[in-house]
C-alpha cells in the first residue's frame, strides 16, 4: 500500500516502511525503515559480548549492550527461557548456560 509520494513521510504510524524511487521504467528500493514509538528506548547490540559459563558453573554473562534514546530512568529485566526474571541490571552476569 502506498502511504506517501514524496521524499519525506511525515505523520505515519508505527511500522516498517520501504522507499521505492522510480525513474521511467527503472526503480530502486531501500528499507525497511522502522518507525518506533516516540520516546521508546533502542537496544544497540552491535558490540555485544557473550561469555559462555564454565562446565556446570554460573559465571557466564552478556555485556556490551548500548542504549539509545534513554534518560536514565530505565528499568531492565533479563528473563530466562521460562520467563523467570534472572537479573534487573543492563549487564547480565553470573548465570549458567541457557537462553536469556
Backbone bond lengths (Angstrom), bond angles and torsions (degrees), N, CA, C in turn:
res aa  C-N    CA-C-N  psi(-1)  N-CA   C-N-CA  omega(-1)  CA-C   N-CA-C  phi
1 X - - - 1.441 - - 1.527 108.46 -
2 X 1.278 118.15 131.76 1.458 123.30 178.08 1.522 108.22 -80.66
3 X 1.355 115.86 126.90 1.463 120.12 179.60 1.522 112.11 -113.59
4 X 1.319 118.15 -2.07 1.456 121.76 178.09 1.511 110.50 -171.56
5 X 1.339 116.07 158.54 1.466 120.60 -178.79 1.524 112.03 -131.34
6 X 1.346 117.89 22.29 1.462 120.99 176.11 1.525 108.82 -127.36
7 X 1.320 117.17 173.01 1.459 121.67 -177.84 1.522 111.41 -66.16
8 X 1.320 118.05 -29.39 1.464 122.53 177.80 1.517 109.35 -97.43
9 X 1.315 115.65 150.39 1.465 120.60 -179.21 1.530 109.07 -133.33
10 X 1.327 116.98 70.59 1.467 119.63 -177.36 1.530 112.20 -78.91
11 X 1.323 114.66 152.58 1.453 120.43 170.55 1.513 116.41 74.59
12 X 1.332 118.31 17.67 1.461 119.40 179.57 1.526 109.61 -85.90
13 X 1.299 116.51 160.35 1.453 121.69 178.60 1.517 112.07 -82.11
14 X 1.312 114.64 179.66 1.454 121.02 177.45 1.519 109.74 -61.27
15 X 1.335 116.70 144.12 1.455 119.18 177.03 1.510 112.24 152.01
16 X 1.321 115.19 -170.64 1.464 123.53 179.24 1.517 108.26 -109.91
17 X 1.325 115.60 134.11 1.457 120.46 -177.71 1.529 109.56 -130.03
18 X 1.316 116.45 146.47 1.456 123.37 178.38 1.521 108.15 -121.09
19 X 1.328 116.32 135.29 1.454 122.54 176.45 1.518 108.72 -95.99
20 X 1.317 117.14 126.45 1.465 122.58 174.94 1.521 107.91 -121.14
21 X 1.330 115.92 126.87 1.460 122.29 178.56 1.520 107.24 -112.05
22 X 1.332 115.65 128.86 1.461 120.78 -178.08 1.525 109.78 -121.99
23 X 1.325 116.19 134.46 1.457 122.88 175.22 1.514 106.91 -134.27
24 X 1.317 116.10 116.57 1.454 122.51 -174.26 1.532 108.85 56.17
25 X 1.308 119.19 -119.29 1.462 120.05 -179.39 1.529 112.56 -102.75
26 X 1.338 117.92 8.24 1.455 121.74 -179.74 1.523 110.23 -106.85
27 X 1.328 115.83 147.01 1.457 118.91 177.97 1.523 110.08 -145.41
28 X 1.314 115.02 159.33 1.458 122.77 175.99 1.512 107.61 -139.49
29 X 1.324 115.79 144.28 1.460 120.87 179.47 1.518 110.30 -125.43
30 X 1.308 116.26 151.10 1.458 123.23 176.53 1.522 108.35 -143.34
31 X 1.302 115.31 141.34 1.461 119.58 179.01 1.504 109.19 137.06
32 X 1.283 119.90 -172.78 1.472 123.60 10.24 1.526 112.19 -80.11
33 X 1.323 114.74 154.11 1.447 123.82 172.67 1.524 106.37 -107.23
34 X 1.328 116.27 130.28 1.457 120.70 -177.99 1.511 110.65 -92.64
35 X 1.322 116.50 128.38 1.456 122.10 170.57 1.519 105.66 -101.85
36 X 1.348 114.44 112.40 1.448 120.68 -175.94 1.521 110.48 -98.47
37 X 1.300 115.31 166.95 1.458 120.94 176.50 1.514 108.46 -57.70
38 X 1.315 116.21 132.57 1.453 121.51 179.70 1.522 109.52 -59.24
39 X 1.311 115.68 124.54 1.447 119.86 178.86 1.517 114.26 89.15
40 X 1.306 117.99 -4.12 1.462 120.37 -179.16 1.526 109.65 -71.82
41 X 1.339 118.21 138.37 1.461 119.55 176.00 1.523 110.70 -67.51
42 X 1.318 115.48 153.63 1.459 122.20 179.06 1.519 108.05 -119.89
43 X 1.330 117.50 130.02 1.457 122.87 178.62 1.519 108.50 -93.62
44 X 1.341 115.75 121.97 1.463 121.90 178.60 1.529 107.73 -107.85
45 X 1.321 117.09 110.40 1.460 120.96 -177.77 1.530 112.47 -108.46
46 X 1.336 117.21 24.50 1.464 120.74 179.70 1.523 112.86 -62.90
47 X 1.332 118.87 -27.24 1.462 122.69 -177.14 1.533 111.71 -111.64
48 X 1.318 116.97 23.36 1.464 121.25 -175.25 1.530 111.59 -62.07
49 X 1.329 114.70 142.04 1.464 121.76 176.87 1.522 106.87 -125.50
50 X 1.322 116.49 121.07 1.466 121.82 178.25 1.516 107.64 -109.12
51 X 1.330 115.48 119.06 1.461 121.31 179.16 1.519 108.26 -104.16
52 X 1.323 116.22 113.22 1.460 120.92 178.35 1.527 109.67 -72.45
53 X 1.326 117.22 139.37 1.465 119.55 178.89 1.520 111.35 -74.16
54 X 1.336 115.34 159.76 1.453 120.66 174.05 1.518 109.61 -68.80
55 X 1.294 116.69 167.57 1.458 122.21 -178.73 1.529 110.60 -56.43
56 X 1.322 115.82 120.66 1.462 123.80 179.26 1.526 112.85 55.66
57 X 1.321 117.33 29.33 1.456 122.49 177.14 1.516 109.81 -115.92
58 X 1.309 116.14 161.50 1.459 121.39 177.49 1.520 108.92 -117.21
59 X 1.335 115.49 67.12 1.457 120.20 -179.83 1.528 111.65 -130.11
60 X 1.316 116.87 22.87 1.458 121.19 177.76 1.516 110.80 -88.73
61 X 1.331 116.51 173.18 1.452 119.44 178.94 1.508 113.29 -176.72
62 X 1.317 113.96 175.38 1.461 122.23 177.70 1.523 107.43 -133.93
63 X 1.330 115.87 127.55 1.464 121.14 178.73 1.525 109.00 -140.78
64 X 1.316 116.92 -176.78 1.462 121.70 177.72 1.513 114.28 83.32
65 X 1.316 117.14 12.15 1.464 120.80 179.10 1.524 108.72 -87.49
66 X 1.321 116.67 134.30 1.463 122.05 176.35 1.517 108.84 -112.20
67 X 1.308 115.35 152.80 1.457 120.73 177.72 1.521 109.60 -118.36
68 X 1.302 115.75 140.25 1.457 122.39 176.63 1.530 108.09 -117.95
69 X 1.317 116.08 154.99 1.463 122.07 177.77 1.532 110.86 61.50
70 X 1.336 116.18 47.07 1.455 121.22 -180.00 1.520 109.92 -120.60
71 X 1.326 115.95 161.67 1.461 120.33 -179.94 1.526 113.33 -128.39
72 X 1.336 117.19 9.66 1.449 120.68 179.56 1.515 114.70 90.71
73 X 1.313 117.60 -2.37 1.464 121.55 -179.44 1.524 112.15 -106.00
74 X 1.324 116.55 22.31 1.463 120.74 -177.20 1.529 110.77 -81.89
75 X 1.305 114.69 154.45 1.458 120.77 170.74 1.520 107.05 -117.21
76 X 1.320 116.15 154.43 1.461 121.79 -176.75 1.514 109.01 -124.20
77 X 1.315 114.86 148.89 1.467 119.47 178.13 1.515 109.05 -149.60
78 X 1.324 116.49 109.38 1.458 122.84 172.64 1.517 106.60 -92.52
79 X 1.318 116.70 129.96 1.460 120.80 177.12 1.517 109.59 -121.59
80 X 1.333 115.21 154.11 1.459 119.29 176.77 1.528 109.25 -89.94
81 X 1.309 116.84 -175.13 1.469 121.69 -176.44 1.526 112.43 -62.27
82 X 1.339 117.19 -21.45 1.468 121.10 178.93 1.522 112.31 -92.13
83 X 1.334 117.37 2.21 1.452 121.03 -179.89 1.520 114.15 83.23
84 X 1.316 117.44 9.89 1.463 121.89 179.72 1.523 109.29 -84.17
85 X 1.320 116.98 131.01 1.462 121.42 179.01 1.524 108.98 -69.15
86 X 1.347 115.94 125.14 1.463 120.37 -179.31 1.525 112.57 -112.73
87 X 1.332 118.06 -16.24 1.460 120.46 179.03 1.527 108.58 -162.22
88 X 1.331 115.75 148.44 1.461 121.03 179.06 1.526 111.38 -124.19
89 X 1.323 116.50 33.24 1.468 123.79 175.63 1.527 107.72 -119.75
90 X 1.330 117.59 160.65 1.461 120.38 179.27 1.529 111.84 -63.37
91 X 1.328 116.99 -39.39 1.465 121.01 -179.73 1.524 108.78 -93.23
92 X 1.315 115.94 125.74 1.464 121.70 177.02 1.522 107.78 -86.62
93 X 1.328 117.19 126.31 1.461 119.73 -177.78 1.527 111.67 -143.31
94 X 1.312 114.00 159.59 1.467 122.23 176.19 1.529 112.63 56.89
95 X 1.326 115.22 48.56 1.457 119.94 178.06 1.527 109.93 -120.58
96 X 1.303 115.14 155.41 1.450 121.44 176.23 1.516 110.83 -82.23
97 X 1.324 115.35 -178.82 1.465 120.87 177.44 1.523 109.28 -61.55
98 X 1.308 117.53 143.33 1.459 120.50 178.56 1.506 111.67 163.92
99 X 1.323 114.97 -173.35 1.453 122.96 177.89 1.512 108.78 -110.01
100 X 1.322 116.36 124.76 1.462 121.16 -176.76 1.512 110.53 -127.17
